[in-house]
Amino acid sequence: MNQFKFDDQMCQEWLTKPKRPLQGKSPFEQLSIDADEVMNMLVRMRTGDFS
């Protein structure tokens, strides 16, 4: 993933650790519930919107 500078370990850690904006779920868990939430989080990271 370009946002992680193609660092597989960093990407894996991001995908598997719980995130507050995802109500404490990991992005990997959230993908099966609502993939749009994960995509929105990635867009916010890319644009610097951490509100």
N, C-alpha and C positions, 0 to 999 in steps of 0.2 A: 504494500500500500504506500502510495507516494507520501501521504501525510506522516508516515513513520520512517521516511527516507529508506524504504525497502529493507528495514531492519526487522527480520522475522521474529526475533525474540521480543523486541519492543511491541510489535504488533500483537503477538500472542498474549503478552502480559496485559495489554490494553483490553483485548477481547475477553479475557477470563476474570478480570478483577471487578468487583462490584463498583457501580458508579452511582453517586447521589442523584444526578438528574434522571436516572433510570429506576428510581425508587429502590435503590440498593441491589438491583440485579446487575449481572455482568452483561455487556453488549451481546455476548454469545447466547445467554439465556433469553435476552429480550428479542433477539432475531426471530425466534419461533412464536413470540407473542405479538410483536408489532415492529416489524423491520423498519418502518418509516421513522420510528423514534430513534433508532440507531443511526439511520442515514441523516436525520436532522442534527443529531449530535456531531457527526462528522463534518457536516456543513458548517455548523457553528464553530467548531475547532479551526477549520480552514480559514474562516473569515474573522476569527478573533473575537467572536461573540460568546462570552462566558457568563451572560446574565442568567 
